[in-house]
């Protein structure tokens, strides 16, 4: 029996405007097994972030099919895909996407509240401590540096113990020491909880820690 948690078959993505059509991804096929850590690498504009958003069900491909945790995403409506993400998926984006009016602690607890679980303040505090933000729990995002905001976003992604974690440049705005700590935390989650990691990264240290590296070039997968 297959243990694939992500399966993409002949996935393409085109964006059409009034005057032209742009192909962002072309005929991409891949499988990711449970507990694997996958790095998506390539130059800017290669289609890495677009592929990640498709695999996570944040967008639908123009052609091809994607299964996430055994569910065909194209057969689900927006509400069903959102419920799947809330229940089983964690995200860390380059732009953080923290709620400006909520404290660091409240931002970390938010996914559990959205999922309908009891807000576990103790776990949220523990996660903030793990990412080096002990004592910063009541600070708003505007009172934190970019690197600190990214660490809040990382702690938030771990809050509901996701089955799959998608991360877009998770160490991009961090100094070398903090980035090393974040990398260790990412792979501790992968190891201890069987969480599958899909990472878009330019960080060679992070890519080398992954089980596999998939290279995108002009919207197509090429040999890494």
C-alpha positions in Angstrom: 0.0 0.0 0.0 1.3 3.4 -1.0 2.3 5.8 1.8 2.3 8.8 -0.5 0.9 11.9 1.2 1.3 14.1 -1.9 0.9 12.9 -5.5 1.0 15.2 -8.5 0.5 13.8 -12.1 1.3 15.9 -15.2 0.5 19.2 -13.4 0.7 22.4 -15.5 -0.3 26.0 -14.6 -1.0 28.7 -17.0 -2.0 32.3 -16.3 -4.0 33.9 -19.1 -4.4 37.7 -19.6 -6.3 39.5 -22.3 -3.2 39.7 -24.5 -1.1 36.6 -23.6 -0.8 33.3 -21.8 2.1 32.5 -19.5 3.0 28.9 -18.6 4.4 28.9 -15.0 4.5 25.1 -14.6 4.7 22.4 -17.3 3.9 18.7 -16.9 5.2 18.3 -13.3 4.8 14.8 -11.7 6.1 13.9 -8.2 5.3 11.8 -5.2 6.1 12.6 -1.6 6.1 9.8 1.0 4.9 10.1 4.6 7.6 11.6 6.8 9.8 12.7 3.9 11.5 16.1 3.8 11.6 17.5 0.2 13.4 20.6 -0.9 12.1 22.5 -3.9 15.0 24.5 -5.4 15.6 26.7 -8.5 16.2 30.2 -9.5 13.7 32.9 -8.9 10.8 32.6 -11.3 11.3 28.8 -11.8 7.9 28.0 -10.4 8.8 26.8 -6.9 6.2 28.8 -4.9 3.5 28.2 -7.5 4.1 24.4 -7.2 3.9 24.6 -3.4 0.6 26.5 -3.5 -0.8 23.9 -5.9 0.4 20.9 -3.8 -1.2 22.6 -0.7 -4.5 23.1 -2.4 -4.3 26.9 -2.2 -4.8 27.0 -6.0 -5.9 24.5 -8.7 -3.7 23.5 -11.7 -4.7 24.3 -15.2 -4.0 20.6 -16.2 -3.2 17.5 -14.3 -4.2 16.1 -10.9 -3.0 16.4 -7.3 -3.8 14.2 -4.3 -3.1 15.5 -0.8 -3.4 13.0 2.0 -5.2 10.7 -0.3 -7.8 13.3 -1.3 -8.1 14.5 -5.0 -8.0 18.3 -4.6 -9.8 19.1 -7.9 -12.9 17.1 -6.7 -13.1 19.3 -3.5 -14.7 22.7 -3.3 -13.0 25.6 -1.6 -14.6 24.9 1.7 -13.5 21.3 1.7 -9.9 22.2 0.8 -9.9 24.8 3.5 -11.1 22.3 6.0 -8.3 19.8 5.0 -5.7 22.5 5.4 -7.0 23.6 8.8 -7.1 20.0 10.0 -3.8 18.6 8.7 -1.6 21.2 7.1 0.9 23.8 8.5 2.3 26.7 6.6 5.3 29.1 6.9 5.4 31.8 4.3 8.1 34.4 3.6 5.6 37.2 4.3 4.8 35.8 7.8 1.0 36.5 7.5 0.7 37.2 11.2 -2.5 39.0 12.5 -1.3 42.5 13.4 -3.8 42.9 16.3 -2.9 39.7 18.0 0.1 39.1 20.3 2.8 36.5 19.4 1.2 34.1 21.8 -2.3 34.6 20.3 -1.0 34.2 16.8 0.6 30.9 17.7 -2.7 29.7 19.3 -4.8 30.8 16.4 -4.7 27.6 14.2 -5.9 25.5 17.2 -8.8 27.9 17.7 -9.7 27.9 14.0 -9.6 24.1 14.0 -12.1 24.1 16.9 -9.7 22.9 19.5 -9.2 24.3 23.0 -6.5 26.9 22.9 -3.5 25.2 24.5 -1.6 28.2 25.9 1.0 26.0 27.5 1.9 24.4 24.1 2.0 27.8 22.5 4.4 29.1 25.1 6.6 26.0 24.8 6.8 26.5 21.0 7.7 30.2 21.4 10.4 29.2 23.8 11.7 26.6 21.3 12.1 29.3 18.6 13.9 31.6 21.0 11.0 34.0 21.8 10.6 33.4 25.6 9.5 36.7 27.1 8.1 38.1 23.9 4.7 36.4 24.2 2.7 39.6 24.6 4.4 41.6 21.8 2.5 42.5 18.7 4.0 41.7 15.3 4.9 45.4 14.8 7.0 45.2 17.9 9.0 42.3 16.6 11.8 42.2 14.1 11.4 40.4 10.8 13.3 37.5 12.1 11.2 37.3 15.2 8.0 37.5 13.2 9.2 34.6 11.1 9.9 32.5 14.2 6.4 33.3 15.5 5.1 32.0 12.1 7.1 28.9 12.5 5.8 28.2 16.0 2.3 28.8 14.7 2.7 26.2 12.0 3.7 23.6 14.6 0.7 24.4 16.9 -1.7 21.7 15.6 1.0 19.1 14.9 0.4 19.1 11.2 0.7 16.0 9.0 2.3 18.1 6.2 4.3 21.3 6.7 4.8 23.6 3.7 7.5 26.2 4.1 8.5 29.0 1.7 12.0 30.2 2.5 11.6 29.5 6.2 15.1 30.7 7.0 15.2 33.6 4.5 15.0 36.5 7.0 17.0 34.9 9.8 20.6 35.4 10.8 22.9 32.4 10.5 22.6 31.3 14.2 18.8 31.6 14.3 18.5 29.9 11.0 20.5 27.0 12.3 18.1 26.7 15.3 15.1 26.8 13.0 16.5 24.1 10.8 17.0 21.9 13.8 13.4 22.5 14.9 12.0 21.7 11.5 13.8 18.4 11.4 13.0 17.6 15.0 9.3 17.9 14.0 9.9 15.7 10.9 11.7 13.1 13.0 9.5 13.1 16.2 6.1 13.4 14.7 6.4 11.9 11.2 5.5 15.2 9.7 6.1 15.5 6.0 8.1 18.6 5.0 7.9 20.4 1.7 10.4 23.3 1.6 11.0 26.0 -0.9 14.5 27.2 -0.2 17.7 28.9 -1.5 19.5 27.8 1.6 22.0 25.0 0.7 22.3 24.0 4.3 18.6 23.4 4.5 18.3 21.7 1.2 21.1 19.3 2.1 19.3 18.2 5.3 16.3 17.1 3.2 15.8 13.5 2.0 15.4 14.7 -1.6 16.0 17.8 -3.6 13.7 18.6 -6.6 15.0 21.2 -9.0 12.7 23.4 -11.0 13.9 25.1 -14.2 11.5 27.2 -16.3 8.5 25.5 -14.8 9.7 21.9 -15.3 11.3 19.4 -12.9 14.9 18.6 -13.9 17.5 16.4 -12.3 18.8 17.9 -9.1 
